[in-house]
Amino acid sequence: MFFKKFLYYLNPLNLFKKDTDSGLNLRMMHGINKISFFAFLVCLAVMLYRWYVRS
């Protein structure tokens, strides 16, 4: 289940896809989760880059 949702978040086609079967609060929560997930990946990439440059 976790891996399936992880791959769903990585698919750029699903970034702006609307969930028609859920309520507004659930859609907003999923949107915020997507934003935080991509922010985490960007920060991880920056940290790895800085680690690579310094060593």
C-alpha positions in Angstrom: 0.0 0.0 0.0 2.8 2.4 0.9 4.8 1.7 -2.2 1.7 2.1 -4.4 0.9 5.5 -2.9 4.6 6.5 -3.2 4.6 5.7 -6.9 1.3 7.6 -7.3 2.8 10.7 -5.8 5.9 10.5 -8.0 3.7 10.4 -11.2 3.5 14.1 -12.4 0.3 13.4 -14.2 -1.4 12.8 -10.8 -0.2 16.1 -9.3 -3.2 18.2 -10.5 -5.7 15.3 -10.9 -9.0 15.9 -9.1 -10.5 13.3 -6.8 -14.2 13.3 -7.6 -15.2 10.7 -5.0 -13.9 12.5 -1.9 -14.9 15.6 0.0 -13.2 19.0 0.0 -11.3 18.4 3.2 -9.8 15.1 2.0 -8.8 16.7 -1.4 -7.1 19.5 0.4 -5.3 17.1 2.7 -4.1 15.1 -0.3 -2.9 18.2 -2.0 -0.9 19.4 1.0 0.6 15.9 1.3 1.7 16.0 -2.3 3.3 19.4 -1.8 5.1 18.3 1.4 6.3 15.1 -0.3 7.9 17.0 -3.2 9.4 19.6 -0.8 11.0 16.7 1.1 12.5 15.3 -2.1 13.9 18.7 -3.1 15.4 19.2 0.3 16.9 15.7 0.2 18.4 16.4 -3.2 19.9 19.7 -2.0 21.4 18.0 1.1 22.9 15.2 -1.0 24.4 17.8 -3.4 25.9 19.8 -0.6 27.3 16.7 1.0 28.8 15.7 -2.4 30.4 19.1 -3.1 32.0 19.4 0.4 33.6 15.9 0.4 
